Amino acid sequence: MADSSEDPKIPKGAMAPGPDPAWQSRQLLRAARAGVLATQKDGQPFASLVTPACAPDGSILMFLSTLSEHTRQLRAEPRCSLMVMGQATAANPQTAPRVTITGLAEVETDAALKARWLAVHPYAQLYAEFGDFSLWRIRPIAAQLVGGFARAFRLKPAELAPNPDAMAAILAAEADIIAHCNQEHTDALALIAGEPGAWRMVAVDVDGCDLASAARDEQDERVKRVSWSGPVGDSAAVRKELVALTKVAREAT
C-alpha cells in the first residue's frame, strides 16, 4: 500500500517511481549487517542492536545470547519487530530506505542456517560454540518498506518472500556455484568486490551473493553484499549475473 503523504509535490494517491517494493525490501534485509530489534515485556517496548542475516527464504536469522534482555523477552513473548536501513541519499536521515519486519521469533536448530549466519558475520566464530548463544529465526507476518519520499508500502509475507521454486533451485546449486567461483574465478570476484585482495564467495541466493575478504584473523574479515539486477531462478541466471557484473567492473577499471 503506497503512502504519498510524505511529499507534498506528489498528488495524493500518486506513487513515486522506483524498484519493486518486495525486491527492494529483500535487498535491504539481505545487505543489513546490523538492525534494531524491538521486543516487549509486560507491554513495555524494548529496543536493542542485533546483527541479522537472511535465510534463503528471506526470514531473519539472529545469533543471540541467553544473557541478553531481548532474548529473555523473546522467550516470554515471540512477537517482535526488526528494522534495518540503507544509506541516506541526502543530509536528511529520513531519505534512507528502510524496512520494518514484524513477526514471530523462534529458536532455530538448523546447522546450515547457523553456517549461513556465520558466513556474513565471521567475527562471531569467536563465540559461535558458546553454550549461552543460540540461533533465532524471525518468520515475517508483515513488512513495511519506506523506500524514500512517497514510497511507503505494506507487504504481506507471500509478497515479500522470493519465488519458492527459484529459492529451491538456487539453494540446491549453491554449493557447486560457490566451489566453482572460488576455485576458478577469484580474479572476477575481486573485480566484483571493487578492491584488490583474496575474495571468495560465501553465500548465494535468488537476490545476490556475499563475498568475503581473506584475512589472517576472522575478526578482520569483511563481507560485502552484491545484488543481482533482479531476482534469478537458476544457476544459469546466476552465471549470467556474475558475467555481467565482471564486465561492468572490468570496464570501470
ABEGO torsion letter per residue (X at the ends): XBBAAABAABBBGBBBBEBBAAAAAAAAAAABABBBBBBBBGGBBBBBBBBBBBBAAGBBBBBBBAABAAAAAAAABABBBBBBBBBBABABAAABBBBBBBBBBBBBABAAAAAAAAAABAAAAAAAABAABBBBBBBBABBBBBAEBGBBBBBBAAAABBBAAAAAAAAAAAAAAAAAAAAAAAAAAAAAAGBBEBBBBABBBAAEBBBBBBBABAAABBBBBBBBABBBABAAAAAAAAAAAAAAAAAAX
